[in-house]
Amino acid sequence: MPTTNPPDTDAVTALDLPPITPELTYRTVDADTVLHFGRSPAEDLELLRYLRDVTSHAVRLRWRLAGLPCFPLHTHVHLVAPSGGVDADSAAHATAWTAGYRYGSFFYRRGPGFVSIKDVRPESEDARLTIDEGADHFLAMAEARTLAELAPDAQDLVDTVAEAGLLLRAGQRLLVLPYRLRHWPVPYLAI
């Protein structure tokens, strides 16, 4: 659901964003960056991928929202939220996103031969899943940007994973929604 274009801002694309490195873990990065959502589902997937990776590495990124994402809020409320918006619509969405954000609300952990997923996002039914058969396919999906990057067996599972609410797809582009939990918060029972 693209919105009207917000006022001209120095918005960046996912390709313009700095790489996430281990040195940034637990640090606040005040990028004063405006991420412009709502231009296309494919572009939004790339921006959400960046936010997923930032959240995975526990980087406290400060950024502002322009436009409205093409995907409903519940699909990305678990990712590091914007500090504000550039217009009334994006500011309202940023406020709702910030109110619903909580680190550890939708993540996966990998183990030897399995993946464990926890989903306790607001407005969703709490779920804990363990994938053992097909864990390697899920992990491949988590890294892939397009269907073509997946083996045929993994491609066959994309629609099933999307129906389970674990993946967003826009044409040939895809994004696994839960981030990999790399850093446990203190206290660890907080998640």
N, C-alpha and C positions, 0 to 999 in steps of 0.2 A: 504494500500500500504506500507508494511513494507520496510524499507530501509536496506542497508548493516549495519552490526553492527558497531557502533562507537568504538573507542578505549576503552579498559577496564577502567571502572571508578567505583567508589564506588556508584553504583546506588542502590536505595531503591525501595521497593514495597510499595503499598498503605498501607499495614498492618504495615510497619515500621515507618510510619509518625506519628508525635505527634498529639494528639487530638486537635481539635479547641475548645477553651474555650472562654467565654465572656471577660475574662481579656485581651485577645489578640486583641480585637476590636480596630481599628485605630492605631495599633502598627505595626512597621516594624519588621518582623521576618527574620533575615538574617540566614537562615538555611544552606546556602552553600551546599544545597542538590541537587543532580543530580537525576532527574526523568527520567527513561528510558522508552520511548514510542516505539511502533512498534513491541513488542514481540508477542502480540496477541490482538485482539479486546477486549476480556474480561478484560485483564489486563489494557488496555488503558481506558476502562470505569471506572475502579476503581480509576485510577489516575485522570481522569477528574472529578469524583465525589468529590474527595478530593479538587481539585482546585475550583469546584463549591461551596463547603462549605466554603472554605477560602474566596472566593469572597463574598459570602453571609454575612459573618461576618465582612467584610471590613478589613481583615487582609492583610497587605502589605508583602506578602511572597516573599523573594528573593530566586530564585531557578534557576538551569541550566537544559537545555534540552539535553538529549542523545537520538539519534534515531529520527524517525519521527512518529507522531501519525498515527494510522490506519484510521483515519477519516479526512475528508477535513477540512482545516483551518476555514472555515466559521462556522463550527459546534461548535468551542470552542474559537473563537477569543474574546468572551465576558468575558472569565475567566482570572484571574490574569496571566499575561504573564511572560515567563522566562526572566532572565537577560542576558542570552547568551546560547550558545551551546558548546558542547565538541568537535565538528568537524565541517567541512565546511557546510555539509548539515543541521545539526541541528542548527548551528549558523544562516544560512540563513532563516530557518523556524522561529527561535526565533525573528529575526529582523522583519519579516513580521507580526508575531503575535503581537509584541510590537507596531508596527505602527498602527495596526487595533484595539488594545485594548482601550476601554473606559468604565469606571465604569458606570453602568446604561444602557448599550446598549441592554441587553436582560435579563429581570427579571420578576418575578411574585410577586403579593401582594395578600394576602388572606383577605377576608372580611367575614361578616356573610352570609354564603350560596353562596358565589361566589369567583372566582379567576380572577384577572385582570392581563393580560400579555402584556408587551411592548417589541417590537423587532425592534430596529433601528441599528442593526449591519451593518457594512460596507458590501457592495456588496449583500445586501438582501433588499427586498421590505419592507419599513416600515410598521409595523402592530401593532395594538392595539386590543386585544381580551378580551372579558369578558365571562367567563364560569360560568353559573349559574346551569344549569341542568348538573349534572355530576361533579361538583366542587370537591366533596368528592373523586371521583375516580381519578381525576388529582392529588390531594394532596397525595393520597395513592401511586400513581405511583412515585411521587417525593421522597418518602421515601423508596420505594422498590428497592432492588438490582436484584431480579429475578421475573419472571412471577409467580412462585409458591407462592410468598408472597402476591399476589393480589387476591381479591375476583373474582369469575367468571365473574361478570358484568364488573369489571375493566379490566380483561384480554381481554374481547371482544373489548375494546376500544383502546388497545395498538397500533394496526396497524394504526388506524385512527389518533392517536396522533403522531405517527412516520411520517406518510405521510404529516402531517401539519408542520413538521420540528421542533417539540417540544420535540422529544425523539429519542435517539439512541438505537439500539438494536443489540446485538451480541448473537445469539442463544437464550438461556433462560435469559440472562442478559439484563438489561435495565438501562437507565439513562435519566431522564428528564433534558433537557438542560438549561432552564432558572433557575437562582438561585432565592431564596427567598430574596427580598429586605428587610433587617432588619434595615438598617441605611440610612437615607436620607443624601445625601451630602449637603454641604453648598457652594454656594447657591443651594437650592433645585431645582431651574429651570435648573440646569446644566444637569439634566436628563429629 
